[in-house]
Amino acid sequence: MAQYNIKLVKSLIGAKKDQIATADSLGLRKIGDSTVQPDNAQTKGKIKKINHLIEVTEA
């Protein structure tokens, strides 16, 4: 199964509360944090919600 490598590249300061919660649910708390997530509908929705704050590559 495919996976995504997600890295937080912009600060969460000034982001909406739901965007901060989405980043937290992905395990992203500080700039530079990265995580590997499965390729499924839930992950794609989270990526779409905070795509201006993250960098996504296929793992």
Secondary structure in CASP SS format (residue, H / E / C, confidence):
PFRMAT SS
TARGET T0000
AUTHOR 0000-0000-0000
METHOD secondary structure of the structure
MODEL  1
M C 1.00
A C 1.00
Q E 1.00
Y E 1.00
N E 1.00
I E 1.00
K E 1.00
L E 1.00
V C 1.00
K C 1.00
S C 1.00
L C 1.00
I C 1.00
G C 1.00
A C 1.00
K C 1.00
K H 1.00
D H 1.00
Q H 1.00
I H 1.00
A H 1.00
T H 1.00
A H 1.00
D H 1.00
S H 1.00
L C 1.00
G C 1.00
L C 1.00
R C 1.00
K C 1.00
I C 1.00
G C 1.00
D C 1.00
S E 1.00
T E 1.00
V E 1.00
Q E 1.00
P E 1.00
D C 1.00
N C 1.00
A H 1.00
Q H 1.00
T H 1.00
K H 1.00
G H 1.00
K H 1.00
I H 1.00
K H 1.00
K H 1.00
I C 1.00
N C 1.00
H C 1.00
L C 1.00
I E 1.00
E E 1.00
V E 1.00
T E 1.00
E E 1.00
A C 1.00
END
